[in-house]
Amino acid sequence: MMNCVKCGSSLIPGAKFCSNCGVQVEKPLKLTPCPSCFSGITEDMIFCPWCGKLYEKVEEVKKKTNIPETIPNLVDIQGGTFFMGTGELAHSVTLNPFKMGEAPITQDQYYYVMGTNPSKFLRGDYPVESVTWCDAIRYCNKLSKMFNLTPCYIIGSSGDFSQVENTSPVWKRLTCDFSATGFRLPTEAEWEYAARGGKNKEAFLYSGSDDINEVAWYGENSSITTHGVCEKKKNSLGLYDMCGNVAEWVYDEYSEYIKTPQVNPTGANLMSGVHVKRGGSWLDDPEQCNVFFRSSSVQVGKSSNLGFRVCCTIPLPDDDKKKK
């Protein structure tokens, strides 16, 4: 007995439609059980549509999808001073140089490191979504270790959080070494600075344009789904999807802006477990996708419109270090 690939119901032999969900079955389906959840999957599937896990051998999948075996493509961003926020919230922020991923982490990139794909909209070049802030932190440290870089995040003396539950109070002890060579989430200030063109000081409402349709997948043009990264216009720094597609986790806990001048701010240490999201998504209105809009979620929160991109610190020359 075969099962419907959409709803999993048993199919009557020779049936052209599933009697439960109505999906058309024009030819006999060759189904095999997913080794993780045992749902019926077809030969042309890479990710199981039910549990999101890869069911083929990794070597075979690499041939089909070209899963990247290198670090995400990073863009060098010169440091500088800018006014973060808008209107009465605007305040001076100075940042050191850093590197930022040109696009949100894709599902292929996430799977290559983590061995699973939690996303709702399954396609390798789409941004990974349905990830918690804790998942993003784990990814950064694991990717760093894969390339023999010093992980940025640590709890106590350990940088391995694979056995730490997302709801564990231990996360309140997490610290970030911003001088480490590894990957990390951008700070909120780094995210906004990059979205607004860094030293180029773009005056656009959205990252790279005042026309949201040029640069973002959002509620009115997304067809209720994410899209492949780098399909829209990039900003002057070469960054894609800073607005729309998926909102992005940043490192900072959510708090009101401190309006006095700041240097390399990393957010208040509130131990609240509530972190900032920036950029808006395929689900949102234009207002929620502009470069100033802020929102937040608890660290265990996840949804199909929330992903992340990575960042790296650029080491300062010795002379500059002495000045800091």
N, C-alpha and C positions, 0 to 999 in steps of 0.2 A: 504494500500500500504506500502510495506517495503522498507527500504533504504539500499544501499550498505554500509557495515561497513567500507570500505576503503575510498570511495570518496563521500559517502552520496547521490549518485544519486538514483532515484526511480528504484526499481526492478520490472520487469514484473513478474506477478504471475507464479510460476513454473519454472522460468529461472534458469539455472545452472551456468551462467556467467553474470557478470555485463556488460551491453552493453556500458558503458562509460569507465571503467578502465580495464575490463577483468578479475577481480578477480573471482575465482571459488566459486560458491555457491552450495555445494553438497546436503545440506539439508536446509529446511526452517529456516530462521534466526528469533530468538525471540529477537526483538529489543525493547528497551525502550528509551525514550528521556533523554539525559543528562539534569539534572535540571539547569545547568549553561549555556550551549550553545545550548541545544535542539537537538544536533546531535544524530543519531542513535547509540546505544551501546548495546553490547550483555551481557548476564547474567554472563559470566565468566570474564568480564573486571572489574578491580578495579579502574584504572584511565581512564578518557575519553581520547581517542587518539587525540581529536581535541583541547580541551582547557586545558588538563592536570590536571583537578580537580577530586578529589575523589567524586564518586557519590553514594557510599554505606554509610550506617551508620557507624560511626567510630568504634562502638563496634563490628560490623560484620567483618570489615576489620582487626581489631586486631587479631581475631581468625584465619584469613586466612594468614596474612603476618607477624604476630609477630612483629608489629611495636614497636620498643623499647620505653619503658616508663622511661628509665633512661638516664643519661648523656652519651655522646659518650665515648667510652673506651679511657682513657688517659694514657700516658706513662710518668713517671718521668724522667726528663733529668737534669743531674747534670750540674751546671755552669762550666765555664772555659774560657780559652783564646785560640783563634785560629786566623789564618790568613785568612780573608775573601777575596774572589775573587782569581784571578790567575794572574800570570805574573806581569806586571807593576801595575796592579790594586790591588794586594794583600796588605792588611793592617791589623794591629792588632786590634782585637775586643774582649772585655771581657764581658761575660754575666752572670747574676745571674741564679740560677736554675729555671726551669719552667716545666709545664706539656704541652704535645701536644697530640692531637688526633691521634690514631694509624693509621687512614685512613681518607680520605676526608669524609665530611658529606654526608650520603646517602639520597636518595629520601624519604625513609621511615622516617628517622630522621627529615628531613626538614619538611615534611608534618605534622608530629606529633606536631611540634612547631608552624608552620606558617599557616597550614590549606590549603595549595595549593602546587602544584608540577609543576614548570615551565619548567621541563626538556623536551628535544626532544626525548631522548632514554628512554622510560618509563619502568622502572623496579625498584622495591623497594630497592634492594641491590646494584644498580648502583649508582655512585656518582651523587648528584644533580648538574645540570649544567644550563646554561642560566640564571644565577643569576648575578646581578650587585654587585659592591662593597657595595653599599647602602643596598642591600638585605642581604648581609652577616653580616653587622653591625647590622641590625635589628634583625636577627636571634640570634646573640650573646647576645644582651640585653634581648630578650624575653626568651631565654633559661635560662639565669641567674635568671630572675624573677620567672620562674617556679620552681626553686630549692632554692628560698629565698636567693640568693647570691646577692651581691652588683654589679649592672651593671657597666661595665668599661667605657661605652661611654655616653657622655652627650652633649647636645647642650643647652647652657644657663643653666637653672636649670632643664631641662627635659631629661629623658632617654627614652621617648616614641616617636619614629619617625614614627609611623604608618600613620600619616596624613601629613607627609612631603614628597613632591614630590621629585623624584630622581634628577630632574633638578634644585631644589631650591638652591639659593645661601646660604641658611641657613646652608648647609652641611659644608661650609667653617669655621663655628664656632665650629664644632665638636672637642671635646678633648677626650683623653683616660686617665683614671686613672689606671696606671699600678700597683698600690698597691691594687686595688679592688679585691674582691674574685671571681668575675664573669668570664664569658667566653669572649674571645676576639680573633681577628685574630693574628697570629704570626707576629712579626716584620720580616723584610727581613733577618736581621742577625740571629734571632732565627731559621728561616726556613733553611738557609744554614748550620748553625751549626748542626741542627738535621739531615738534609739530609746527611751530611758527617760523621755521627756517633758520634757527640759530643766529649766527652773526649776520645773516642776510636780512633778518628782521622783517619777514613778510608781514604785511598788514592785512592779510586775508582773514575772513571769518572761519574758513575751513582750511585744512592743511594743504596748501598749494593753490587755492582758488577761492573766489567768492561764490562760484557756481558749484553747489554741492554735488550736482550730477556728474561733474568732471572728475571728482576725486573720491566719491564715497558711494558705497551700497548702503542704502538706508530704507526706511519704511515705505517710501513711495516708489522706489525703483528696484527693490531687491527680489520681488516675487516670493517673498516670505521664505528666504533661504540665504545662507552664506554663499560666497562666490570664491573662485580661485584668487589667490593673492596676486598682487601686481598687475591686475587687469585695468585699474583706473590710473589716472594721471598721478605721477609722483610729485612731491614738493621739491623745492630748490636744492635740498640736501640729498635727494635721491631716495627718500622714504615713501613707501606706499602704504595705503590703508590706515594711515594715522587717524582718519575720521571714517566712521562707518565700518561695514563688514562685521567685525566683532569688537566690542568694547575690550579694553585691555587692563589687566591688573597692573598696578605699580606697587612699589615696596611700602610706601608710607601708610601709616595708620591715618584714618580720617580725623581731621581736626580743623578748626577755624584757622585761617591764615594769620601768621604773625606779620604785622605790617612794617616792622622795622627791617632795615636791610639785612639780608641773609647771605651766607657763603656756603655753598654745597649743602643745602638743607636736606634732611632725611625724614622729616616729619616728627611729630611728638611721640614720645615713648609712653603711650597711655595703657599698654597691655590690654587693650579693649578687644582685640581680635577683629576689628572692623577696618577694612582697608579700602583705599581709593581705587576707583575705576575711571578711566578716561577714554574719550574718543567716540563714544556712541556706537551703534551697531545697525545691522540689517532691520532691526525691529523698531528703531527709534525715529522720532521726529527730527527735523533739521536742527532745532534748538539744542537737542541733546547730543548732536554730533559736532558742535563747533569746538574750537581749540581751547575755550575757556571753561566749558561745562564740566562740573565735577559730580560724581555720584559715589556711592560706597556700597559695600556688601560685607557680611561676616566672612571670615576666612574659609569657612566650610561651604559658603554659597557657590553654586554653579548653575549655569544655564546655557542654552544653545546659542546665546548671543554674547558669550564672554570667553575671551582667550587671553593671550599675552605675547609679548615679544621680549627678546633678551638684550642685554647691555653688557659692556665691559669697560673697566677703568683703563685709561691710557696713562701709564706711569709718567710722572713728571720728571724732567731733567733734574739732576742733582742741585743745580743752582736755584731752580724754581722751588724745589722742596724746602730749601733753607729759608726762602722768603715766606713760606706759608706758616 
